């Protein structure tokens, strides 16, 4: 089955990935691809991080016991190849090597911060070109935090609401090639864009509860939307492609859960993970 339109047409890949019999994937909160095109599947499961090659063959699973089994949320790879794992129910961010060794923890695991302070069920993380760390702190806060590269807090911005610089679930943060800070303001159905000091620049509307952003090497912006939809934009906010029925369905290439994670590999193939159902991560081959 083919999905998409224009220059963004994809073929749904059947039977991807090939999950070993002794591994069960729960809600797959995030998916990301490393520089070797290994696909990291981050789920609320006994083994939270499971790794496949781009053909869907099992590569590894992190069994070190560092990550909380029920706290998977956001996943991000930095330019050095390290994986940043957001544990929303554990109120912290874990910086990990590609093999699952812990390098740094931002936040106090298991301890919820005070209102407006890190962290109250954070959602995702990204780094800018200077190495500063940004965290969307979205479920029990409505803000974005900026840290030094060694995890010291520099500033925060945002509050509950519907106006500019206000959020109703700040659900993902990503940094575009111009160091603009893009934030999924999920329940307000928009993406807000800021400079690195938190100054509001613009917003993109006409979204359906955006969950996660991925920006590829060509500056194309992919958005996974909770309401069973995918949207693809350029950096100017021009819609390039959109698909999804806006309802749950078992049709191959559509969604019977809720899109929550999104990433591309070096060939432009697309990976989408879902929550509110178990074990859902799909691959779409770029045509």
N, C-alpha and C positions, 0 to 999 in steps of 0.2 A: 504494500500500500504506500502511495506517495502522499506527502503533505507539503504545505508551504506554497509559495508562488514566486514569480519573477526570477531573480537570481538566487533565491533561497528555497530550492526544492529539495526534499529529502525523501529517501526510501526507508521505511520502517524496517529494522533488522529483527527478524524473528529469533526467538530462543537466545536472547542476550540479556544478562551474562549467564554463564554456566556455573551455577552455585553448587559447591560440594554438598553432598548429602548430610554431612555433619554440621553444616552452618545454616542457620535460619536468619533471614533478614527481617527486621521489624519495620517500623516506619522509616523510610529512607529520607532523612532530613536534608542531606546534601550529597553532591557528587562533584568531583574535581579531577583534573587530568594533570599529571606532572610532565616534565620536559621530555620524558622517554615514552610518552603516550600511555603510561599506566593509568588506569581509571580507579580512583579511590571512592569507595561507596561507604558513606558514613550514616549508620542507622542506629536506632534505639534497640539494641540487641545484645546478646551475651558477648559477641565479638563486634564491637562498634565499628571498627574500620576493617573493611575487606577490600583487597586490591585485585584487579583483573587486568589483563592486557587488552589491547583494543579489539581483539577478536573475541573477547569474553571469557578467555581461559583464566582460571584461578591462579594467582601469583603468590599471595600471602594474606595473612590476617594478623592484626595486632592483638597478641594475647598477653601483653605485658601487665595488664590490669591498671594502667594509668587512667584511661578514659572511663567515665561513668557510663554504665550500661544503658541508662534511661535518659541521658541528658544531651544527646547529639542534636545540634542545630545547624550552625554555619561552618563552612570549610573554605579555606583560602590558601593558595600556594604563593609564597613570595618569590622574588627573583633569584634567591639562593637555593630554591628547591625545598624549603621548609614548609611544613603543613601547619596551619593555624586552625585549631579546632575550638569552636565555641560550644561550651557546655551551659546551656541556658538554665537548667534547673540546678546547676551547681555553682552558678554565678561567677564563672571564671573563663579565661581563655588559655588554651594550652598551645605552646609552640613546640612542635615535634619534628624530629628528623624524618626523612621518607621511610625509614625502617621502624619508626614508632618510639624512638628514644626521646624522653622529655628534655627540652632545652630551657624552657622558661614557663612560668605561670604568671599571668596577669590577673589580679583579683585574689580574693581569699576564698578558696573552695568551700562551699557549703554555707558561707556567710553572706546574707543579703545586705547590701548597702542601704544607707538612709536615702530618703527621697531626693532625686536629682544627682546622687553620687553613685560611683561604680560599686557593684553592679547589681541590678535588679532584673534578673532573667534576661541577659544580653542575647543578641540574635546573630551577629556576624562581625567580621573584622576585615580590614584591608590596610595596606601600607602605601604611602605616597613615595615619590621619587627620592625623597631625602631620608626615608626610613622611618618617618613618624607613623605611629599606629593609630588607627581610628576604629572605634567600636560603636556599633549601633546597639543601644541599651533600651530595648523596645517594649517588653511586655509589662513590666511594673515601673519602668521609667519611660519617658518620652523624649529621649535626647541622644546626642552623639558625644563621645568622649575622645579627646586627642591625648596621646601619650608619647613620651620619648621612646627611642628604640629599645631602651632597657626597662620600659614599663612604668615610668614615672608620669603621673597625671599632669597635663599642662593646662587643659581647659575643657569645658563642656558647654554645649548649647542645646536649646530646645526645651519645650514644655508642652503639656497637653493642649490640643486645640486643632483648629482647622485653618488658621491663617499661616502666612509665610513664617518659616522657622518654628512652627508648631507641628506636633506629630500625633497621630493616633495609631500606634504601633510602628515605631521605627524598626523595620524588619530586616534590612540589609544595608551595608555600606560598601561602596566600591569607589576606586579612584581612577578617573579617566586619564588618557595620555597627556592632558593639559593640567594635571593635578587638580581637577575639579572633583569635589566630593559629592558623589551621587548616593542618595538615601531613598530606599523604598519606604514610603509613608503609606503603609498597606491599607488600613481601613479608610483613609482619605482618598484612596484610588489614584495615587499620583507618585511621581518621583520628584523629590526636591534636590536642587543642585546648589552647592556652596563653594566658596573658596576655602583654602586650608585653614583660615582663621575663623570659619563659621559664618561668614557674611553670605546672606542669601543672594543667589544670582538669578535663578529661574526655576520653573517647574514644568514637568510634562504631565499632562492629564490624559483622559480617555484610557485609563488602565482599569483592570478588574482585580483589585486587591493584589498588587505586585508583591511577590515574596522575595525573589532573589534576582540579582543582576550578574551577568558575566560580560566582560569586555574582551574581545579577542585581539590578536596581534595587529589586525587591520583597523581597529577602532570601531568595530561593529558591536552594538549593544544588544544583548539577548536578555529578555525578561520572562521569568517563570511567574505566572499569575495563578493565584489560589483557585480562581473560578474556572479551572480547566481550559486555560488558554496560554499561548505563547505569542509574544510580540518581539519583533526585531526592528531596531532603529539604527540610524547613523548618529554621529555625535552631535549633529544639529537638531536632533529630535524628530527627524522625518521618519515616519513609519514605512518600513521596507517590506515587511511580511507579517502576516498574522494567521494563526490557525487555532482551532479548538472549538468544540461545540458548546462550551459553557455549561455543560452538565456531565455527570458521570456516565460512562459508557464502557462496554467491553470491546468496542471496535479497535482493532490493532492500529496503533499510531495515535489514538486518542487517549483519554485519561479516565480511569475508574477511581482514582484518588484525586489528590490536589497537588499540582506541580509546586515544588518547594525548593528544588536544587537544579542548577543548569550550568553546563560547561561545554566547551568545544575542544577537540584535539587538533593536532598539527595539520590534518587534512581537511579540517572544517566540519568533521562529523560532530553531531550534537548528542549530548547525554542529558537526560531529564529524569529527576527522581521525584517521588510523590510521597505525601503523608496521608493520614486518615485511611490508610490501607497498608497491609504488610507486603514487603518484598518487591515494591514497584520501582524499577529503574529501567529506562528504555534508551535504546540507541537509534539514531536516525543518521543514515549515510548521506552525505552531501552529494547531489547529482551534478 
